[in-house]
Amino acid sequence: MKLLRANKAGLSFHISDREKRALFKLLELYPLVPASYPKLSRAGSRPEDQQLLEEALNAQRNEHKARVLAMLKAKSRFQAEPHGHRFNLKPAEAEWLLQVLNDIRVGSWLLLGSPDGMVKIFNALNEQTLPHFWAMEASGDFQMTLLHALTGETTAAESDSPESEE
């Protein structure tokens, strides 16, 4: 996914067919972090406060899930171009998509057993866990592209391209 334009109105990306399929596959996984995972505090919180947190998170997830489904179904979100699609997001949509991708990334890491460091991640890989590793890495890659677009920073891929030297 390559940033084409960024301004106050929004972001415009070129996304290949393969990247679009990967993004859709990732979004179908949402949500992955269990509602019971975030804790109010480690020491002595009241159970009813934790229940309120979980209910609020579930409501937010339901809203995000509806937006994910709408994105997947919206024909106008991805406009066909040679070698892929133009993918447009308003700044608020990009922020929302970052939250969804972060849930997928963190949830995948949890499903891998919360390994600390790449050696432990690679040791945790097998036929069953490999899809979680892919989801963790792919969602992180999409997140970095969105973050760079929102902050105006260039990615390594952009700085290596011949277009960046002009």
C-alpha positions as CSV (number, residue, x, y, z in Angstrom):
1,M,0.0,0.0,0.0
2,K,1.5,3.3,-1.1
3,L,0.4,6.8,0.0
4,L,-0.6,8.9,-3.0
5,R,-2.0,12.0,-1.2
6,A,-2.4,13.2,2.3
7,N,-4.2,16.4,3.3
8,K,-6.8,17.7,5.8
9,A,-9.5,16.1,3.7
10,G,-8.0,12.6,4.0
11,L,-5.6,10.0,2.7
12,S,-5.4,8.4,-0.7
13,F,-3.5,5.2,-1.2
14,H,-2.7,2.8,-4.1
15,I,-3.3,-0.7,-2.9
16,S,-2.6,-3.8,-5.0
17,D,-5.1,-6.6,-5.5
18,R,-3.0,-8.8,-3.2
19,E,-2.8,-6.2,-0.5
20,K,-6.5,-5.5,-0.7
21,R,-7.2,-9.3,-0.2
22,A,-4.8,-9.3,2.7
23,L,-6.4,-6.3,4.3
24,F,-9.9,-7.8,3.9
25,K,-8.6,-11.1,5.4
26,L,-7.3,-9.2,8.4
27,L,-10.4,-7.2,8.9
28,E,-12.5,-10.4,8.9
29,L,-10.5,-11.5,12.0
30,Y,-11.7,-8.5,14.1
31,P,-12.0,-8.6,17.1
32,L,-9.3,-10.8,18.5
33,V,-8.5,-9.3,21.9
34,P,-10.8,-10.9,24.4
35,A,-13.0,-8.3,26.2
36,S,-11.8,-9.7,29.5
37,Y,-8.1,-9.0,28.7
38,P,-7.9,-5.3,29.6
39,K,-7.9,-4.9,33.4
40,L,-8.7,-1.8,35.3
41,S,-5.8,-2.4,37.6
42,R,-3.7,-5.2,38.9
43,A,-4.6,-4.7,42.5
44,G,-8.0,-4.7,44.2
45,S,-10.5,-3.3,41.7
46,R,-14.2,-4.0,42.2
47,P,-15.7,-6.7,40.0
48,E,-18.6,-4.5,39.0
49,D,-16.1,-1.9,37.7
50,Q,-14.4,-4.5,35.6
51,Q,-17.8,-5.6,34.2
52,L,-18.5,-2.0,33.2
53,L,-15.2,-1.9,31.4
54,E,-16.0,-5.1,29.5
55,E,-19.5,-3.9,28.6
56,A,-18.1,-0.6,27.2
57,L,-15.4,-2.5,25.2
58,N,-18.0,-4.8,23.8
59,A,-20.2,-1.9,22.7
60,Q,-17.2,-0.3,21.0
61,R,-16.3,-3.5,19.3
62,N,-19.8,-4.0,18.0
63,E,-19.6,-0.5,16.5
64,H,-16.2,-1.2,15.0
65,K,-17.4,-4.6,13.7
66,A,-20.3,-2.9,11.9
67,R,-17.9,-0.4,10.4
68,V,-15.6,-3.2,9.3
69,L,-18.5,-5.0,7.6
70,A,-19.5,-1.7,5.9
71,M,-16.0,-1.2,4.7
72,L,-15.8,-4.7,3.3
73,K,-19.2,-4.3,1.5
74,A,-18.7,-0.7,0.2
75,K,-18.0,-0.8,-3.5
76,S,-17.0,2.9,-3.6
77,R,-14.2,2.5,-1.0
78,F,-11.8,0.9,-3.4
79,Q,-11.8,2.4,-6.9
80,A,-10.2,0.2,-9.6
81,E,-7.0,1.5,-11.2
82,P,-4.3,-0.2,-13.3
83,H,-2.5,-2.7,-11.1
84,G,-4.8,-2.3,-8.1
85,H,-7.1,0.1,-6.5
86,R,-7.3,3.7,-5.1
87,F,-8.2,3.4,-1.4
88,N,-9.4,6.6,0.3
89,L,-9.8,7.3,4.0
90,K,-10.8,10.4,6.0
91,P,-8.5,11.1,8.9
92,A,-11.1,9.8,11.4
93,E,-11.5,6.6,9.4
94,A,-7.7,6.1,9.4
95,E,-7.7,6.5,13.2
96,W,-10.5,4.0,13.5
97,L,-8.7,1.6,11.2
98,L,-5.6,1.9,13.3
99,Q,-7.6,0.8,16.3
100,V,-9.0,-2.2,14.5
101,L,-5.6,-3.2,13.2
102,N,-4.1,-2.8,16.6
103,D,-6.7,-5.2,18.1
104,I,-5.8,-7.7,15.4
105,R,-2.1,-7.3,16.0
106,V,-2.3,-7.6,19.8
107,G,-4.9,-10.4,19.6
108,S,-2.7,-12.4,17.3
109,W,0.2,-11.9,19.7
110,L,-2.0,-13.1,22.6
111,L,-3.0,-16.2,20.5
112,L,0.8,-16.9,19.9
113,G,1.1,-17.1,23.7
114,S,2.4,-13.5,24.3
115,P,6.0,-14.4,23.4
116,D,8.6,-11.9,24.4
117,G,11.0,-11.3,21.5
118,M,11.4,-12.7,18.0
119,V,13.2,-15.9,19.2
120,K,10.3,-16.9,21.3
121,I,7.9,-15.9,18.5
122,F,9.7,-18.1,16.1
123,N,9.8,-21.0,18.6
124,A,6.1,-20.7,19.0
125,L,5.5,-21.1,15.3
126,N,3.8,-24.3,14.0
127,E,1.1,-25.1,11.5
128,Q,-1.6,-23.9,13.9
129,T,0.1,-20.6,15.0
130,L,1.5,-19.5,11.7
131,P,-1.8,-17.7,10.7
132,H,-1.6,-15.7,14.0
133,F,2.0,-14.7,13.2
134,W,1.0,-13.6,9.7
135,A,-1.9,-11.6,11.1
136,M,0.3,-9.9,13.7
137,E,2.9,-8.9,11.1
138,A,0.5,-7.9,8.3
139,S,-1.6,-5.8,10.6
140,G,1.6,-4.1,11.9
141,D,2.7,-3.4,8.4
142,F,-0.7,-1.7,7.5
143,Q,-0.5,0.2,10.8
144,M,2.9,1.6,10.0
145,T,1.8,2.7,6.5
146,L,-1.2,4.5,8.1
147,L,0.8,6.1,10.8
148,H,3.4,7.3,8.4
149,A,0.7,8.8,6.2
150,L,-1.0,10.5,9.2
151,T,2.3,12.0,10.5
152,G,3.8,12.9,7.2
153,E,6.8,10.6,7.7
154,T,8.1,8.6,4.8
155,T,8.5,4.8,5.1
156,A,11.6,2.9,4.2
157,A,10.0,1.7,1.0
158,E,9.1,5.2,0.0
159,S,12.6,6.6,0.7
160,D,14.1,3.8,-1.4
161,S,11.9,4.4,-4.4
162,P,13.3,6.4,-7.3
163,E,10.3,8.8,-7.0
164,S,11.6,10.0,-3.7
165,E,14.9,11.2,-5.2
166,E,13.1,13.7,-7.5
